[in-house]
C-alpha cells in the first residue's frame, strides 16, 4: 500500500529521535553518513517525502497512537551517499 503524500512527519520525530544521538537504538550516526544533521533536518524530511514515502508501505503493528508502517528503500543524502 502507499501512504498519502501529505503523511505527517513530525519535526520532533526527526530532530529529537532520528537526528539526536541516543545511547540505545541510535539512528543519528547512520544518517550522518549521508550528511543529515540537526542543521539540515528539513532536507531529511524532504528526502523522506520524495525518496521513501512513494514506496510501498507494510503495516507492522497497531499502537494506542495509531498504525505503524515499514517502508524499505534507499535514501540518498545531500552528499550523494546512499543508505539502505
N, C-alpha and C positions, 0 to 999 in steps of 0.2 A: 504494500500500500504506500501511497505518497502522503506526506504530511503537507498541510497548507503552506503556501509561500509566506503567509503572514504569521506563522507559528511564533509564539513568544519565546524569545531567548533573553532571559533577564540579565541585565547588566551585572547584577551582583553574582550571578552564576558564573559569568566569565571572569570578573575581576576578583571575586572573593573565593572562588573554587578552582576554576581552570588555570588561572594565571598567578595564583598565590601559592607560594611554597608551603606545602603541608608535610608534616613528618610522616603521616601514613597516607597511602594512596595518592601521592603527588602526581600531578599532571603538568605542572608548570615547566619542569626541566625538559620533558618530552616536547612540549610546544615551543620552548625556547630554541630548540634545534632548528626550527623553521623561522626563527626571528619574531615570534609572538611574545609580547611583553605587556606589562601594565600600561606602558606608554602608548601602545597601539592596539588596545583591546578592541577598538571599533573595526580594525582591519580583520581581526579574528572573527568577529560577528558577521561581517560582510562575506568573508570567505566561507564560513559555515553555511550561510544562506545560499551562496552561489554554487559551491562545490559539493556540499554534503546533503543539504536539505532536498534537492531534486532526486536523490537516490531513494531506493526502496527502503521503507522502514518496517521493522518487525516488532510487534508487541512483545514485551518481555515480562511485565508484571503490572498489577494494579495496586496503587497505594492509596492511602487516605487523601493524598494530594492530587491524584489523577493517574492516568495511564503512563507507563514508561515505555519507550521505544528504543530500539537499537538500529543504527544506520552504520553500515560498514562501507568505507570508501577511502580514497586517498585525498589528503588535504595538502595542497602545495602552498607554502608560506611565502611571505614577501621576499625572502632571499632565494627562492626557487627550489628549496629543499622540500621533498615530498615526504609526508608522514603517512604511515598506514596503521 
